Amino acid sequence: MDMKCLVRQQFDSDALGLDFYRATRIDPDILGRELAALPLPYMADAKAHAQDIDGAKLLMRLGFRKMCVQPTFSQDLTGAAGAACGEPMGAASMPEAELDAHAANFPFSRFGLDPDVAQAARVAHQRRWIANSMASGEILKFIEPGAFVSFKLKDKAAVIDLISVLPQARGRGSLLLGRLRSWAASKGLTRVEVTTESENVTACLFYQKNGFRLDRASVAFHLHAGAGR
Ligand SMILES: CC(C)(COP(=O)(O)OP(=O)(O)OC[C@H]1O[C@@H](n2cnc3c(N)ncnc32)[C@H](O)[C@@H]1OP(=O)(O)O)[C@@H](O)C(=O)NCCC(=O)NCCS
């Protein structure tokens, strides 16, 4: 089927074990028709700007439910001094047990907040995400015992993909952000950016404590069809 609003997501389909689609365009008629034509069961997601009230209502009329508000925090590096902090790694490996522990460390992800995603599926999805992030040569990372930050370069910004600090390593989060900031400034990047969930108050406080400011916010929506609740 040639779809104009929905795009099948291979990573999420594999990780969650069912067909997973992303609504990339919110057109009420076309999106409604495309959803109705999908074979069951499936899951879909969508994002709207937090202030796009009409877009949110439209998605909810089509059966999507609001999962969370996702604020994006950013830090301006213009004029920041770079410092010797070592180079980030490209492809890296992580012991299986540590991968398991980090995978369980994201209860506030939008899948963790979704009552229709089982905890085991949520952890398995997160584990694949972390493993992919580790294996990728394009996603850079700083890694410490019990803690890591991974990020991508986009234009002149470092965009954080994941950051996780296990409870026994608390304090290394600020250390990792400091290293990332120094390295990014030394490379002439102008911004560090990260998106989280507003329910993750610890992360919101953490970014603000480390000099990030709220930049914008979107809302994440999920739709489950035919899977039985
Ligand atoms: C968010 C996270 C990375 C913070 O790492 P950390 O090493 O524990 O953070 P730090 O010790 O450097 O803390 C710096 C500040 O963050 C805030 N903070 C960190 N942990 C906190 C907690 N449990 N409760 C409240 N505030 C907290 C505080 O403002 C703290 O400053 P303070 O120590 O002066 O009070 C870590 O809690 C984590 O991995 N959480 C789970 C994964 C996650 O949510 N990642 C972010 C998703 S986008």
The ligand as an ORCA input file, in Angstrom:
! r2SCAN-3c Opt
* xyz 0 1
  C      19.376     11.737     34.782
  C      20.698     11.054     35.171
  C      21.509     10.837     33.889
  C      21.464     11.960     36.126
  O      22.791     11.437     36.335
  P      23.514     11.566     37.757
  O      24.939     11.189     37.617
  O      22.707     10.798     38.725
  O      23.375     13.122     38.033
  P      24.324     14.015     38.976
  O      24.638     13.270     40.229
  O      25.462     14.507     38.154
  O      23.291     15.163     39.392
  C      23.300     16.499     38.974
  C      21.981     17.116     39.336
  O      20.909     16.400     38.704
  C      19.768     16.380     39.589
  N      19.541     14.996     40.069
  C      20.278     13.913     39.799
  N      19.736     12.834     40.380
  C      18.628     13.240     41.032
  C      17.627     12.582     41.784
  N      17.663     11.256     42.014
  N      16.616     13.323     42.287
  C      16.552     14.649     42.051
  N      17.477     15.333     41.339
  C      18.491     14.627     40.821
  C      20.138     17.261     40.757
  O      19.775     18.598     40.396
  C      21.647     17.106     40.800
  O      22.265     18.143     41.457
  P      22.617     18.004     43.023
  O      23.449     16.740     43.138
  O      23.355     19.231     43.331
  O      21.309     17.853     43.715
  C      20.437      9.696     35.897
  O      19.561      9.921     36.970
  C      19.873      8.612     35.016
  O      20.611      7.881     34.369
  N      18.537      8.455     34.995
  C      17.893      7.346     34.251
  C      18.083      7.446     32.757
  C      17.512      8.721     32.258
  O      16.422      9.133     32.646
  N      18.255      9.364     31.336
  C      17.827     10.612     30.738
  C      16.826     10.336     29.688
  S      16.743     11.670     28.543
*
